[in-house]
Amino acid sequence: MTHDNILYELSKKFALRVIKLYSFLCNERKEFVMSKQVYRSGTSVGANIAESINAQSRADFVNKLCISLKEATETKY
């Protein structure tokens, strides 16, 4: 199911880019506080999309995607 889900695939690629950014900020810039927050919110986007795939109801599905959107907005900020 997930191999043809474009939102799932793009969020996974995004999470991998966030992890690389986190490593760069920690290793090269010695920045640990903000990088950790970007890491958490950025990887949470895909985690919530993955959870939405097995939602228990339509309302649960929408809720997971809304949480994912909030995490993406936080990461962007």
N, C-alpha and C positions, 0 to 999 in steps of 0.2 A: 504493500500500500504506500509506504513512504517514498519508494524509489520514483514514483511519478507525481509526487506532491511538490510542486515548485516552491511553495512557501517554506516547506520543511527544508528543502535542499538549499535555498538561499539563506535561510537563517543559520544553517549549519556552516556554510561558507563564511557568513558574517562572524559567527562565534570563533572560528579559526583565525580570522583576521584580528579579532579583539584579543585573543590569546597572544598572538605575535606582538601586538601593540603593548600589551601588558609586560611581556618579556623585555621589549625594547626600553620601556619606561623604567623598569626596575634595574636592568643591567647597565644600560648606557646613561641614563639620566639620574639614576639613584632617587627616583620618585616612587614612593611606596603607598601613600595614602590615597590620592586620587586614582592612581593606576588600579588599585584594588577595587575601588568602587566601579570604575569602568569595566573591569573584569567581571564583577558580579552582575551588574545590570546587563552588560552585553551578552553574556552567555545565558542569562535568564530568558532572553527573547526566544531563542530556539527551544529551550527547555519547556516553556509554556506552550509553544506551538506543538511540540511533540506530545505533551499531555493532552492537548485538544483533540488529537487524533483518536484517543480512546475515551472521549468525554462520555459521561453517563446520560446526558440529555442535551437537547439543543441549547438550553440556557447555560449549562456547564461549558459547552463548546464556545459559545459567545463570550462567556466570562474569561476563559483561558486566553482567547485571542485579545480581549481587552487588556488583560494584564500584560500580555506580550507587547502590545502597543505602548502601554505606559512605560515598560522597561526600555523600549526602543527610544522613546522620547527622553527618558532620563539619560540614557547613554549619549544621545545627541547633545544634550545640554552640557 
